Amino acid sequence: MPLGEVTITLEDVATLSGLPIDGKAVIVDVPDREW
C-alpha cells in the first residue's frame, strides 16, 4: 500500500480478514446511556 491518506473499505477488510461480506448484517442492540 502506498503511504499517505487511505480509505479502508469493507472490501479491504473482507480481503484481509478472509471473512465473507454476503448475507445479513450483524447488529447489536445497545441500550441508551445517560452521560
mmCIF file of the N, C-alpha and C atoms, coordinates in Angstrom:
data_MODEL
# 
_entry.id   MODEL 
# 
loop_
_atom_site.group_PDB 
_atom_site.id 
_atom_site.type_symbol 
_atom_site.label_atom_id 
_atom_site.label_alt_id 
_atom_site.label_comp_id 
_atom_site.label_asym_id 
_atom_site.label_entity_id 
_atom_site.label_seq_id 
_atom_site.pdbx_PDB_ins_code 
_atom_site.Cartn_x 
_atom_site.Cartn_y 
_atom_site.Cartn_z 
_atom_site.occupancy 
_atom_site.B_iso_or_equiv 
_atom_site.pdbx_formal_charge 
_atom_site.auth_seq_id 
_atom_site.auth_comp_id 
_atom_site.auth_asym_id 
_atom_site.auth_atom_id 
_atom_site.pdbx_PDB_model_num 
ATOM 1   N N  . MET A 1 1  ? 0.835   -1.180  0.000  1.00 0.00 ? 1  MET A N  1 
ATOM 2   C CA . MET A 1 1  ? 0.000   0.000   0.000  1.00 0.00 ? 1  MET A CA 1 
ATOM 3   C C  . MET A 1 1  ? 0.883   1.248   0.000  1.00 0.00 ? 1  MET A C  1 
ATOM 4   N N  . PRO A 1 2  ? 0.503   2.219   -0.774 1.00 0.00 ? 2  PRO A N  1 
ATOM 5   C CA . PRO A 1 2  ? 1.276   3.461   -0.772 1.00 0.00 ? 2  PRO A CA 1 
ATOM 6   C C  . PRO A 1 2  ? 1.068   4.229   0.535  1.00 0.00 ? 2  PRO A C  1 
ATOM 7   N N  . LEU A 1 3  ? 2.035   5.028   0.882  1.00 0.00 ? 3  LEU A N  1 
ATOM 8   C CA . LEU A 1 3  ? 1.926   5.835   2.094  1.00 0.00 ? 3  LEU A CA 1 
ATOM 9   C C  . LEU A 1 3  ? 1.069   7.055   1.814  1.00 0.00 ? 3  LEU A C  1 
ATOM 10  N N  . GLY A 1 4  ? 0.446   7.573   2.846  1.00 0.00 ? 4  GLY A N  1 
ATOM 11  C CA . GLY A 1 4  ? -0.394  8.752   2.687  1.00 0.00 ? 4  GLY A CA 1 
ATOM 12  C C  . GLY A 1 4  ? -1.794  8.481   3.192  1.00 0.00 ? 4  GLY A C  1 
ATOM 13  N N  . GLU A 1 5  ? -2.730  9.291   2.725  1.00 0.00 ? 5  GLU A N  1 
ATOM 14  C CA . GLU A 1 5  ? -4.112  9.145   3.160  1.00 0.00 ? 5  GLU A CA 1 
ATOM 15  C C  . GLU A 1 5  ? -4.756  7.946   2.481  1.00 0.00 ? 5  GLU A C  1 
ATOM 16  N N  . VAL A 1 6  ? -5.419  7.108   3.281  1.00 0.00 ? 6  VAL A N  1 
ATOM 17  C CA . VAL A 1 6  ? -6.007  5.875   2.762  1.00 0.00 ? 6  VAL A CA 1 
ATOM 18  C C  . VAL A 1 6  ? -7.428  5.748   3.302  1.00 0.00 ? 6  VAL A C  1 
ATOM 19  N N  . THR A 1 7  ? -8.341  5.311   2.464  1.00 0.00 ? 7  THR A N  1 
ATOM 20  C CA . THR A 1 7  ? -9.697  4.993   2.890  1.00 0.00 ? 7  THR A CA 1 
ATOM 21  C C  . THR A 1 7  ? -9.841  3.480   2.918  1.00 0.00 ? 7  THR A C  1 
ATOM 22  N N  . ILE A 1 8  ? -10.191 2.934   4.088  1.00 0.00 ? 8  ILE A N  1 
ATOM 23  C CA . ILE A 1 8  ? -10.358 1.493   4.231  1.00 0.00 ? 8  ILE A CA 1 
ATOM 24  C C  . ILE A 1 8  ? -11.811 1.156   3.909  1.00 0.00 ? 8  ILE A C  1 
ATOM 25  N N  . THR A 1 9  ? -12.018 0.255   2.972  1.00 0.00 ? 9  THR A N  1 
ATOM 26  C CA . THR A 1 9  ? -13.364 -0.131  2.560  1.00 0.00 ? 9  THR A CA 1 
ATOM 27  C C  . THR A 1 9  ? -13.736 -1.487  3.152  1.00 0.00 ? 9  THR A C  1 
ATOM 28  N N  . LEU A 1 10 ? -15.018 -1.818  3.087  1.00 0.00 ? 10 LEU A N  1 
ATOM 29  C CA . LEU A 1 10 ? -15.484 -3.120  3.541  1.00 0.00 ? 10 LEU A CA 1 
ATOM 30  C C  . LEU A 1 10 ? -14.821 -4.233  2.741  1.00 0.00 ? 10 LEU A C  1 
ATOM 31  N N  . GLU A 1 11 ? -14.601 -3.998  1.470  1.00 0.00 ? 11 GLU A N  1 
ATOM 32  C CA . GLU A 1 11 ? -13.927 -4.994  0.637  1.00 0.00 ? 11 GLU A CA 1 
ATOM 33  C C  . GLU A 1 11 ? -12.489 -5.227  1.108  1.00 0.00 ? 11 GLU A C  1 
ATOM 34  N N  . ASP A 1 12 ? -11.791 -4.172  1.518  1.00 0.00 ? 12 ASP A N  1 
ATOM 35  C CA . ASP A 1 12 ? -10.430 -4.307  2.051  1.00 0.00 ? 12 ASP A CA 1 
ATOM 36  C C  . ASP A 1 12 ? -10.423 -5.179  3.305  1.00 0.00 ? 12 ASP A C  1 
ATOM 37  N N  . VAL A 1 13 ? -11.358 -4.920  4.209  1.00 0.00 ? 13 VAL A N  1 
ATOM 38  C CA . VAL A 1 13 ? -11.441 -5.692  5.454  1.00 0.00 ? 13 VAL A CA 1 
ATOM 39  C C  . VAL A 1 13 ? -11.743 -7.152  5.155  1.00 0.00 ? 13 VAL A C  1 
ATOM 40  N N  . ALA A 1 14 ? -12.672 -7.401  4.232  1.00 0.00 ? 14 ALA A N  1 
ATOM 41  C CA . ALA A 1 14 ? -13.026 -8.770  3.878  1.00 0.00 ? 14 ALA A CA 1 
ATOM 42  C C  . ALA A 1 14 ? -11.843 -9.501  3.251  1.00 0.00 ? 14 ALA A C  1 
ATOM 43  N N  . THR A 1 15 ? -11.100 -8.817  2.412  1.00 0.00 ? 15 THR A N  1 
ATOM 44  C CA . THR A 1 15 ? -9.939  -9.432  1.767  1.00 0.00 ? 15 THR A CA 1 
ATOM 45  C C  . THR A 1 15 ? -8.855  -9.773  2.785  1.00 0.00 ? 15 THR A C  1 
ATOM 46  N N  . LEU A 1 16 ? -8.565  -8.848  3.693  1.00 0.00 ? 16 LEU A N  1 
ATOM 47  C CA . LEU A 1 16 ? -7.500  -9.067  4.674  1.00 0.00 ? 16 LEU A CA 1 
ATOM 48  C C  . LEU A 1 16 ? -7.887  -10.085 5.739  1.00 0.00 ? 16 LEU A C  1 
ATOM 49  N N  . SER A 1 17 ? -9.163  -10.095 6.141  1.00 0.00 ? 17 SER A N  1 
ATOM 50  C CA . SER A 1 17 ? -9.578  -10.986 7.222  1.00 0.00 ? 17 SER A CA 1 
ATOM 51  C C  . SER A 1 17 ? -10.062 -12.344 6.733  1.00 0.00 ? 17 SER A C  1 
ATOM 52  N N  . GLY A 1 18 ? -10.451 -12.412 5.461  1.00 0.00 ? 18 GLY A N  1 
ATOM 53  C CA . GLY A 1 18 ? -10.982 -13.658 4.933  1.00 0.00 ? 18 GLY A CA 1 
ATOM 54  C C  . GLY A 1 18 ? -12.442 -13.881 5.287  1.00 0.00 ? 18 GLY A C  1 
ATOM 55  N N  . LEU A 1 19 ? -13.089 -12.881 5.894  1.00 0.00 ? 19 LEU A N  1 
ATOM 56  C CA . LEU A 1 19 ? -14.489 -13.004 6.279  1.00 0.00 ? 19 LEU A CA 1 
ATOM 57  C C  . LEU A 1 19 ? -15.386 -12.668 5.086  1.00 0.00 ? 19 LEU A C  1 
ATOM 58  N N  . PRO A 1 20 ? -16.484 -13.416 4.920  1.00 0.00 ? 20 PRO A N  1 
ATOM 59  C CA . PRO A 1 20 ? -17.403 -13.107 3.831  1.00 0.00 ? 20 PRO A CA 1 
ATOM 60  C C  . PRO A 1 20 ? -18.224 -11.854 4.151  1.00 0.00 ? 20 PRO A C  1 
ATOM 61  N N  . ILE A 1 21 ? -18.622 -11.113 3.126  1.00 0.00 ? 21 ILE A N  1 
ATOM 62  C CA . ILE A 1 21 ? -19.452 -9.929  3.333  1.00 0.00 ? 21 ILE A CA 1 
ATOM 63  C C  . ILE A 1 21 ? -20.842 -10.119 2.739  1.00 0.00 ? 21 ILE A C  1 
ATOM 64  N N  . ASP A 1 22 ? -21.178 -11.343 2.346  1.00 0.00 ? 22 ASP A N  1 
ATOM 65  C CA . ASP A 1 22 ? -22.503 -11.640 1.811  1.00 0.00 ? 22 ASP A CA 1 
ATOM 66  C C  . ASP A 1 22 ? -23.411 -12.093 2.943  1.00 0.00 ? 22 ASP A C  1 
ATOM 67  N N  . GLY A 1 23 ? -24.681 -11.752 2.850  1.00 0.00 ? 23 GLY A N  1 
ATOM 68  C CA . GLY A 1 23 ? -25.639 -12.209 3.851  1.00 0.00 ? 23 GLY A CA 1 
ATOM 69  C C  . GLY A 1 23 ? -26.173 -11.073 4.692  1.00 0.00 ? 23 GLY A C  1 
ATOM 70  N N  . LYS A 1 24 ? -26.850 -11.445 5.773  1.00 0.00 ? 24 LYS A N  1 
ATOM 71  C CA . LYS A 1 24 ? -27.469 -10.462 6.652  1.00 0.00 ? 24 LYS A CA 1 
ATOM 72  C C  . LYS A 1 24 ? -26.421 -9.759  7.513  1.00 0.00 ? 24 LYS A C  1 
ATOM 73  N N  . ALA A 1 25 ? -26.738 -8.519  7.864  1.00 0.00 ? 25 ALA A N  1 
ATOM 74  C CA . ALA A 1 25 ? -25.845 -7.739  8.722  1.00 0.00 ? 25 ALA A CA 1 
ATOM 75  C C  . ALA A 1 25 ? -25.931 -8.242  10.158 1.00 0.00 ? 25 ALA A C  1 
ATOM 76  N N  . VAL A 1 26 ? -24.828 -8.142  10.865 1.00 0.00 ? 26 VAL A N  1 
ATOM 77  C CA . VAL A 1 26 ? -24.788 -8.500  12.282 1.00 0.00 ? 26 VAL A CA 1 
ATOM 78  C C  . VAL A 1 26 ? -24.870 -7.201  13.070 1.00 0.00 ? 26 VAL A C  1 
ATOM 79  N N  . ILE A 1 27 ? -25.927 -7.084  13.874 1.00 0.00 ? 27 ILE A N  1 
ATOM 80  C CA . ILE A 1 27 ? -26.110 -5.861  14.659 1.00 0.00 ? 27 ILE A CA 1 
ATOM 81  C C  . ILE A 1 27 ? -26.335 -6.221  16.117 1.00 0.00 ? 27 ILE A C  1 
ATOM 82  N N  . VAL A 1 28 ? -26.047 -5.280  16.985 1.00 0.00 ? 28 VAL A N  1 
ATOM 83  C CA . VAL A 1 28 ? -26.235 -5.467  18.421 1.00 0.00 ? 28 VAL A CA 1 
ATOM 84  C C  . VAL A 1 28 ? -27.028 -4.285  18.950 1.00 0.00 ? 28 VAL A C  1 
ATOM 85  N N  . ASP A 1 29 ? -28.046 -4.573  19.741 1.00 0.00 ? 29 ASP A N  1 
ATOM 86  C CA . ASP A 1 29 ? -28.846 -3.519  20.342 1.00 0.00 ? 29 ASP A CA 1 
ATOM 87  C C  . ASP A 1 29 ? -28.114 -3.002  21.572 1.00 0.00 ? 29 ASP A C  1 
ATOM 88  N N  . VAL A 1 30 ? -27.781 -1.720  21.565 1.00 0.00 ? 30 VAL A N  1 
ATOM 89  C CA . VAL A 1 30 ? -27.063 -1.111  22.677 1.00 0.00 ? 30 VAL A CA 1 
ATOM 90  C C  . VAL A 1 30 ? -28.025 -0.187  23.418 1.00 0.00 ? 30 VAL A C  1 
ATOM 91  N N  . PRO A 1 31 ? -28.203 -0.410  24.722 1.00 0.00 ? 31 PRO A N  1 
ATOM 92  C CA . PRO A 1 31 ? -29.127 0.451   25.473 1.00 0.00 ? 31 PRO A CA 1 
ATOM 93  C C  . PRO A 1 31 ? -28.601 1.891   25.556 1.00 0.00 ? 31 PRO A C  1 
ATOM 94  N N  . ASP A 1 32 ? -29.530 2.832   25.622 1.00 0.00 ? 32 ASP A N  1 
ATOM 95  C CA . ASP A 1 32 ? -29.136 4.239   25.764 1.00 0.00 ? 32 ASP A CA 1 
ATOM 96  C C  . ASP A 1 32 ? -28.497 4.458   27.123 1.00 0.00 ? 32 ASP A C  1 
ATOM 97  N N  . ARG A 1 33 ? -27.481 5.297   27.143 1.00 0.00 ? 33 ARG A N  1 
ATOM 98  C CA . ARG A 1 33 ? -26.808 5.639   28.395 1.00 0.00 ? 33 ARG A CA 1 
ATOM 99  C C  . ARG A 1 33 ? -26.886 7.141   28.598 1.00 0.00 ? 33 ARG A C  1 
ATOM 100 N N  . GLU A 1 34 ? -27.028 7.529   29.837 1.00 0.00 ? 34 GLU A N  1 
ATOM 101 C CA . GLU A 1 34 ? -27.005 8.955   30.149 1.00 0.00 ? 34 GLU A CA 1 
ATOM 102 C C  . GLU A 1 34 ? -25.580 9.303   30.566 1.00 0.00 ? 34 GLU A C  1 
ATOM 103 N N  . TRP A 1 35 ? -24.955 10.178  29.801 1.00 0.00 ? 35 TRP A N  1 
ATOM 104 C CA . TRP A 1 35 ? -23.566 10.549  30.091 1.00 0.00 ? 35 TRP A CA 1 
ATOM 105 C C  . TRP A 1 35 ? -23.642 11.726  30.991 1.00 0.00 ? 35 TRP A C  1 
# 
